[in-house]
């Protein structure tokens, strides 16, 4: 959530940059600034009344002591009137603040100055790429056929047990999943990330803190009786660890990682592009999160991008890194890099990670602040997160790219984890 101060001091810039996200901000920004002015006026009125009440309270005592009972009683009547006015002002203030908050949460994060203009994924900018595209034989098949051939992923059984988008991993398919998870976590630990094992359900406050709520309820699984939400990503519980926290700047960077299943309804997702592992309702992912000083957050973003790039390199997957254009960015992000790997049998690029800097947008919602040694003032921290990595499409690309007539080869870096070098 943007701060009122930032909006007020940078009104034209906010409107201009949000247009890059295809968000027309002029009307709502005017409403927000109007509500803030109204809020301050009401607060000032009430402050003046409280000051008057304090003065009258002192005056009444003096009047009684000097025998001026009539004047004292008149002052008490005035006090009662002012208290009623104050009660109404408090009600007006609460209503105005609620209206202001409801408007503020509708405004997306301002995209960084380097975010390119564009409407959709077609306008994203390729930053760099690596790895060689595999040359498959003419009889190569996509991963859903390989999964059935080698009995490692059962989509029909998942459909029977739960529904479409909930596959069952079997045998070496299960071991490959576990191997990737452990590999990603170990690499995160080497990079200085502290591992957590958070809950898979969160409350409304956590969903609000990272920007999933309000307005994105239709993409989340909701346990209505207890009003809890299945997490769409470990970003939500991990980042909320520091909700309502004030950290010392000497603690930066704060680095956290976690493996969790992730749950997304993916409403409206149909067709051939979501076949097999390409889009699931439940999937496994290792997440990395950093809390950082504002002056170093973009340096940290590059560090996180390099970390993810190192993972796909070690998996020997052809990849490309793209900077998202404004029209393809999330509501909360200031700058996002997507990683895509090439799935050779499908002959298409699959997104496997997003690495984003949210600047102070989430921190403002979380009330996550920092202070320097010896300084009583607090400031909003910056939050960043990235997938390191999401498993389904990584598995899809690994299966398709490494298929041979004798089975599916396992990348060398995973063999110590899988304890086998081929799926046959």
C-alpha positions as CSV (number, residue, x, y, z in Angstrom):
1,X,0.0,0.0,0.0
2,X,1.4,3.4,-0.9
3,X,1.7,5.9,1.9
4,X,-0.4,9.1,1.9
5,X,2.8,11.1,2.2
6,X,4.3,9.6,-0.9
7,X,1.0,10.1,-2.9
8,X,0.7,13.7,-1.8
9,X,4.3,14.6,-2.5
10,X,4.4,12.7,-5.9
11,X,0.9,12.9,-7.2
12,X,1.7,13.5,-10.9
13,X,4.5,10.9,-10.8
14,X,2.2,8.3,-9.2
15,X,-0.5,8.9,-11.8
16,X,2.0,8.7,-14.7
17,X,3.8,5.6,-13.5
18,X,0.6,3.7,-12.7
19,X,-0.5,4.3,-16.3
20,X,2.3,1.9,-17.2
21,X,0.4,-0.7,-15.2
22,X,-2.7,0.2,-17.2
23,X,-4.2,1.7,-14.1
24,X,-6.0,5.1,-14.4
25,X,-5.2,6.5,-11.0
26,X,-6.2,10.2,-11.4
27,X,-9.8,9.9,-10.1
28,X,-9.0,7.6,-7.1
29,X,-5.9,9.7,-6.2
30,X,-8.0,12.8,-6.1
31,X,-10.5,11.0,-3.8
32,X,-7.7,9.8,-1.5
33,X,-6.2,13.2,-1.1
34,X,-9.6,14.7,-0.5
35,X,-10.4,12.1,2.2
36,X,-7.0,12.7,3.8
37,X,-7.7,16.4,3.9
38,X,-11.1,15.7,5.4
39,X,-9.5,13.4,7.9
40,X,-7.0,16.0,9.0
41,X,-9.7,18.6,9.4
42,X,-11.8,16.4,11.6
43,X,-8.8,15.5,13.7
44,X,-7.9,19.2,14.1
45,X,-11.5,20.0,15.1
46,X,-11.4,17.3,17.7
47,X,-8.0,18.3,19.0
48,X,-9.2,21.8,19.5
49,X,-12.3,20.6,21.4
50,X,-10.0,18.4,23.6
51,X,-7.8,21.5,24.3
52,X,-10.9,23.5,25.2
53,X,-12.2,20.8,27.5
54,X,-8.9,20.7,29.3
55,X,-9.0,24.4,29.8
56,X,-12.6,24.4,31.0
57,X,-11.9,21.6,33.5
58,X,-9.2,23.8,35.1
59,X,-11.5,26.8,35.0
60,X,-14.4,25.0,36.7
61,X,-12.3,24.2,39.8
62,X,-11.3,27.8,40.1
63,X,-14.8,29.0,39.8
64,X,-16.1,26.8,42.5
65,X,-13.3,27.8,44.8
66,X,-14.1,31.5,44.3
67,X,-17.8,31.0,44.8
68,X,-18.8,31.5,41.2
69,X,-21.2,28.6,41.2
70,X,-23.5,29.9,38.4
71,X,-20.5,30.4,36.1
72,X,-19.1,26.9,37.0
73,X,-22.5,25.3,36.2
74,X,-22.6,27.1,32.8
75,X,-19.1,25.8,32.1
76,X,-20.2,22.3,32.9
77,X,-23.1,22.5,30.5
78,X,-20.7,23.7,27.8
79,X,-18.4,20.8,28.6
80,X,-21.3,18.3,28.0
81,X,-22.1,19.9,24.7
82,X,-18.4,19.8,23.6
83,X,-18.2,16.1,24.6
84,X,-21.1,15.3,22.4
85,X,-19.5,17.1,19.5
86,X,-16.3,15.2,20.2
87,X,-18.1,11.9,20.1
88,X,-19.6,12.7,16.7
89,X,-16.2,13.8,15.4
90,X,-14.7,10.5,16.5
91,X,-17.4,8.6,14.6
92,X,-16.8,10.8,11.6
93,X,-13.1,10.3,11.9
94,X,-13.4,6.5,12.0
95,X,-15.7,6.5,9.0
96,X,-13.4,8.8,7.0
97,X,-10.3,6.7,7.9
98,X,-12.1,3.5,6.8
99,X,-13.1,5.1,3.5
100,X,-9.5,6.3,3.0
101,X,-8.1,2.8,3.7
102,X,-10.6,1.2,1.4
103,X,-9.5,3.5,-1.4
104,X,-5.8,3.1,-0.7
105,X,-5.9,-0.7,-0.9
106,X,-7.2,-0.3,-4.5
107,X,-4.1,1.5,-5.7
108,X,-1.4,-0.8,-7.1
109,X,2.3,-0.4,-6.3
110,X,4.1,2.2,-8.5
111,X,6.3,0.4,-11.0
112,X,10.0,1.2,-10.9
113,X,11.3,3.6,-13.5
114,X,13.0,0.7,-15.4
115,X,9.7,-1.1,-16.0
116,X,8.9,-1.0,-19.7
117,X,5.5,0.1,-21.0
118,X,3.4,-2.7,-22.4
119,X,0.0,-4.4,-22.3
120,X,0.9,-8.1,-21.9
121,X,3.6,-10.8,-21.8
122,X,4.3,-10.2,-25.5
123,X,5.8,-6.8,-24.4
124,X,8.1,-8.2,-21.7
125,X,11.9,-7.6,-22.3
126,X,14.3,-10.5,-22.4
127,X,17.3,-9.5,-20.2
128,X,19.5,-12.5,-20.9
129,X,19.3,-16.2,-21.7
130,X,21.5,-19.3,-21.3
131,X,21.7,-23.0,-22.0
132,X,21.4,-24.9,-25.2
133,X,18.1,-26.1,-26.6
134,X,18.0,-29.9,-26.6
135,X,17.7,-31.8,-29.9
136,X,15.1,-34.5,-29.4
137,X,14.3,-37.4,-31.6
138,X,11.2,-37.2,-33.8
139,X,9.3,-39.6,-31.5
140,X,9.8,-37.4,-28.4
141,X,6.6,-36.8,-26.4
142,X,5.4,-34.2,-23.8
143,X,5.8,-34.8,-20.1
144,X,2.2,-36.0,-19.5
145,X,2.8,-38.9,-21.9
146,X,6.2,-39.6,-20.2
147,X,4.5,-39.5,-16.8
148,X,2.1,-42.3,-17.9
149,X,4.8,-44.3,-19.7
150,X,7.1,-44.5,-16.7
151,X,4.3,-44.5,-14.1
152,X,5.7,-41.5,-12.2
153,X,2.8,-39.0,-12.2
154,X,-0.9,-40.0,-12.2
155,X,-3.2,-37.2,-13.3
156,X,-6.3,-39.5,-13.5
157,X,-5.8,-40.8,-10.0
158,X,-5.5,-37.2,-8.7
159,X,-8.7,-36.3,-10.5
160,X,-10.4,-39.3,-8.8
161,X,-9.1,-38.3,-5.3
162,X,-9.6,-34.6,-5.5
163,X,-10.1,-33.1,-9.0
164,X,-8.2,-31.8,-12.0
165,X,-5.0,-30.0,-11.1
166,X,-4.1,-32.3,-8.1
167,X,-1.7,-34.9,-9.5
168,X,-0.4,-37.9,-7.6
169,X,3.4,-38.5,-7.8
170,X,4.5,-42.1,-7.7
171,X,7.8,-44.0,-7.3
172,X,10.7,-42.2,-9.0
173,X,8.4,-39.2,-9.6
174,X,7.9,-38.8,-5.9
175,X,11.7,-39.1,-5.3
176,X,12.4,-36.5,-8.0
177,X,10.0,-34.1,-6.3
178,X,11.8,-34.7,-3.0
179,X,15.2,-34.4,-4.6
180,X,14.4,-31.0,-6.1
181,X,12.9,-29.7,-2.9
182,X,16.0,-30.7,-0.9
183,X,18.4,-29.4,-3.6
184,X,16.6,-26.0,-3.6
185,X,16.6,-25.7,0.2
186,X,20.3,-26.7,0.4
187,X,21.2,-24.1,-2.1
188,X,19.2,-21.5,-0.2
189,X,21.0,-22.4,3.0
190,X,24.4,-22.0,1.2
191,X,23.3,-18.5,0.2
192,X,22.5,-17.5,3.8
193,X,18.7,-18.1,3.9
194,X,17.3,-19.4,7.2
195,X,14.9,-22.2,6.6
196,X,11.4,-22.1,8.1
197,X,8.5,-24.5,8.0
198,X,5.4,-22.2,8.2
199,X,1.7,-23.1,8.5
200,X,-0.1,-23.9,5.2
201,X,-3.1,-21.8,6.3
202,X,-3.2,-18.1,7.1
203,X,-5.6,-15.6,8.6
204,X,-7.0,-12.5,7.0
205,X,-4.4,-10.3,8.5
206,X,-1.6,-12.2,6.8
207,X,-3.4,-12.2,3.5
208,X,-3.9,-8.5,3.8
209,X,-0.2,-7.9,4.8
210,X,1.2,-9.3,1.5
211,X,-1.5,-8.0,-0.7
212,X,-3.6,-11.1,-1.5
213,X,-6.6,-9.6,0.4
214,X,-8.8,-7.9,-0.3
215,X,-10.1,-8.5,-3.9
216,X,-8.2,-11.8,-4.6
217,X,-10.3,-14.1,-2.6
218,X,-11.5,-15.9,-5.8
219,X,-8.0,-17.2,-6.4
220,X,-7.6,-18.6,-2.9
221,X,-9.0,-21.6,-1.2
222,X,-11.0,-20.4,1.8
223,X,-11.8,-22.5,4.9
224,X,-15.0,-20.5,5.7
225,X,-15.8,-22.0,9.1
226,X,-12.5,-20.8,10.6
227,X,-12.0,-18.0,8.1
228,X,-8.6,-19.2,7.1
229,X,-7.0,-19.3,3.7
230,X,-4.7,-22.0,2.1
231,X,-1.5,-20.3,1.1
232,X,-1.0,-19.5,-2.6
233,X,2.8,-19.3,-1.9
234,X,5.1,-19.4,1.1
235,X,5.7,-15.7,0.6
236,X,2.6,-15.0,2.6
237,X,3.4,-16.7,5.9
238,X,7.2,-16.0,5.6
239,X,6.8,-12.3,5.1
240,X,4.2,-12.0,7.8
241,X,6.6,-13.3,10.3
242,X,7.8,-9.6,10.5
243,X,4.3,-8.1,10.5
244,X,4.0,-5.4,13.2
245,X,7.8,-5.6,13.8
246,X,10.4,-2.9,14.2
247,X,13.9,-4.3,13.3
248,X,17.3,-2.7,13.7
249,X,19.0,-1.8,10.5
250,X,22.0,-3.9,11.7
251,X,19.9,-7.0,11.2
252,X,19.6,-6.5,7.4
253,X,19.5,-8.4,5.2
254,X,16.9,-10.7,6.8
255,X,16.8,-13.8,4.6
256,X,14.2,-16.6,4.9
257,X,13.4,-19.7,2.8
258,X,10.7,-22.3,3.0
259,X,9.3,-25.3,1.1
260,X,5.5,-25.5,1.1
261,X,2.8,-26.9,-1.0
262,X,0.9,-24.0,-2.7
263,X,-2.8,-23.8,-3.4
264,X,-4.3,-21.7,-6.2
265,X,-7.8,-22.0,-7.6
266,X,-6.6,-20.6,-10.9
267,X,-10.2,-19.7,-11.8
268,X,-10.8,-19.4,-15.5
269,X,-7.7,-21.5,-16.5
270,X,-8.6,-24.0,-19.2
271,X,-7.2,-25.3,-22.5
272,X,-4.2,-27.0,-23.9
273,X,-1.7,-24.6,-22.3
274,X,-2.6,-25.8,-18.9
275,X,-2.3,-29.5,-19.6
276,X,-0.3,-31.8,-17.4
277,X,2.0,-30.0,-15.0
278,X,1.7,-26.6,-16.8
279,X,-0.9,-25.3,-14.3
280,X,-2.0,-27.0,-11.1
281,X,-4.2,-26.2,-8.2
282,X,-1.7,-27.7,-5.7
283,X,2.0,-27.7,-6.4
284,X,5.3,-27.6,-4.5
285,X,7.6,-24.6,-4.3
286,X,10.6,-23.3,-2.5
287,X,10.4,-19.6,-1.7
288,X,13.1,-17.1,-0.8
289,X,12.2,-13.8,1.0
290,X,14.4,-10.9,2.0
291,X,13.7,-7.9,4.2
292,X,16.2,-5.2,3.3
293,X,17.2,-1.6,3.8
294,X,15.6,0.6,1.1
295,X,19.0,1.8,-0.1
296,X,20.1,-1.8,-0.9
297,X,16.9,-3.4,-2.1
298,X,17.6,-3.2,-5.8
299,X,21.1,-4.6,-5.3
300,X,19.4,-7.4,-3.3
301,X,17.0,-8.0,-6.2
302,X,19.9,-8.6,-8.6
303,X,21.5,-11.0,-6.0
304,X,18.2,-13.0,-5.8
305,X,18.0,-13.1,-9.6
306,X,21.5,-14.4,-9.7
307,X,20.6,-17.1,-7.1
308,X,17.7,-18.4,-9.2
309,X,19.8,-18.2,-12.4
310,X,22.4,-20.4,-10.6
311,X,19.7,-23.0,-9.9
312,X,18.5,-23.4,-13.5
313,X,22.1,-23.5,-14.7
314,X,22.9,-26.3,-12.3
315,X,19.8,-28.2,-13.6
316,X,21.2,-27.8,-17.1
317,X,17.9,-26.2,-18.4
318,X,17.8,-23.7,-21.2
319,X,16.4,-20.5,-19.7
320,X,15.7,-16.9,-20.3
321,X,15.1,-14.0,-17.9
322,X,12.5,-11.4,-18.7
323,X,11.8,-8.0,-17.2
324,X,8.0,-7.8,-16.9
325,X,6.3,-4.8,-18.6
326,X,3.7,-2.8,-16.7
327,X,0.7,-4.6,-18.1
328,X,2.0,-8.0,-17.0
329,X,3.1,-7.1,-13.5
330,X,1.4,-8.0,-10.2
331,X,-0.6,-5.5,-8.2
332,X,2.1,-5.4,-5.4
333,X,5.3,-5.4,-7.4
334,X,7.6,-2.5,-8.2
335,X,9.9,-4.6,-10.5
336,X,9.7,-8.3,-11.4
337,X,11.9,-10.6,-13.3
338,X,10.4,-13.9,-14.6
339,X,12.4,-17.0,-15.3
340,X,11.3,-19.2,-18.1
341,X,12.7,-22.6,-19.1
342,X,12.3,-24.3,-22.4
343,X,10.2,-27.5,-22.6
344,X,11.5,-29.2,-25.8
345,X,8.6,-31.6,-26.5
346,X,6.0,-28.9,-26.1
347,X,8.3,-26.4,-27.9
348,X,7.4,-23.6,-25.5
349,X,8.8,-21.5,-22.7
350,X,7.4,-22.2,-19.2
351,X,7.5,-19.7,-16.4
352,X,9.2,-21.2,-13.3
353,X,10.0,-18.2,-11.1
354,X,9.1,-14.6,-10.4
355,X,11.6,-12.5,-8.4
356,X,10.2,-9.2,-7.3
357,X,11.0,-6.1,-5.3
358,X,7.9,-4.7,-3.5
359,X,9.8,-1.7,-2.1
360,X,7.8,-0.5,0.9
361,X,4.4,-1.5,-0.5
362,X,4.0,-4.6,1.5
363,X,5.9,-3.2,4.5
364,X,3.3,-0.4,4.8
365,X,0.5,-2.9,5.0
366,X,2.5,-5.1,7.4
367,X,3.6,-2.2,9.6
368,X,7.2,-3.5,9.1
369,X,9.7,-0.8,10.1
370,X,13.3,-0.5,10.9
371,X,15.4,2.0,12.8
372,X,19.1,2.8,12.9
373,X,21.2,2.5,16.1
374,X,20.7,5.5,18.3
375,X,17.8,6.8,16.2
376,X,14.3,6.8,17.6
377,X,12.7,7.4,14.2
378,X,11.4,4.4,12.3
379,X,11.1,3.9,8.5
380,X,9.4,1.4,6.3
381,X,11.6,-1.5,5.2
382,X,11.7,-3.1,1.7
383,X,10.5,-6.6,1.0
384,X,11.5,-8.9,-1.8
385,X,10.7,-12.5,-2.7
386,X,11.3,-15.1,-5.4
387,X,10.5,-18.6,-6.4
388,X,13.6,-20.8,-6.0
389,X,12.0,-22.7,-7.5
390,X,8.4,-23.8,-8.4
391,X,8.5,-27.5,-9.2
392,X,5.8,-28.5,-11.7
393,X,7.2,-26.8,-14.8
394,X,10.8,-27.5,-13.8
395,X,9.8,-31.2,-13.6
396,X,8.0,-30.9,-17.0
397,X,11.1,-29.4,-18.7
398,X,13.4,-31.9,-17.0
399,X,11.3,-34.9,-18.2
400,X,10.9,-33.6,-21.7
401,X,14.4,-32.3,-22.3
402,X,16.2,-35.4,-20.9
403,X,14.1,-38.1,-22.5
404,X,16.0,-40.8,-24.5
405,X,15.2,-44.1,-26.0
406,X,16.5,-45.7,-22.7
407,X,14.7,-43.5,-20.2
408,X,14.8,-40.1,-18.7
409,X,18.3,-38.9,-17.6
410,X,18.6,-37.1,-14.3
411,X,20.8,-34.0,-14.1
412,X,24.1,-34.7,-12.4
413,X,23.5,-32.2,-9.6
414,X,20.3,-34.1,-8.6
415,X,21.8,-37.6,-8.5
416,X,23.1,-37.4,-4.9
417,X,19.5,-36.5,-4.0
418,X,17.6,-39.0,-6.1
419,X,20.1,-41.9,-5.7
420,X,19.4,-42.9,-9.3
421,X,20.5,-41.4,-12.6
422,X,17.7,-42.4,-14.9
423,X,14.0,-43.0,-14.8
424,X,13.2,-46.1,-16.8
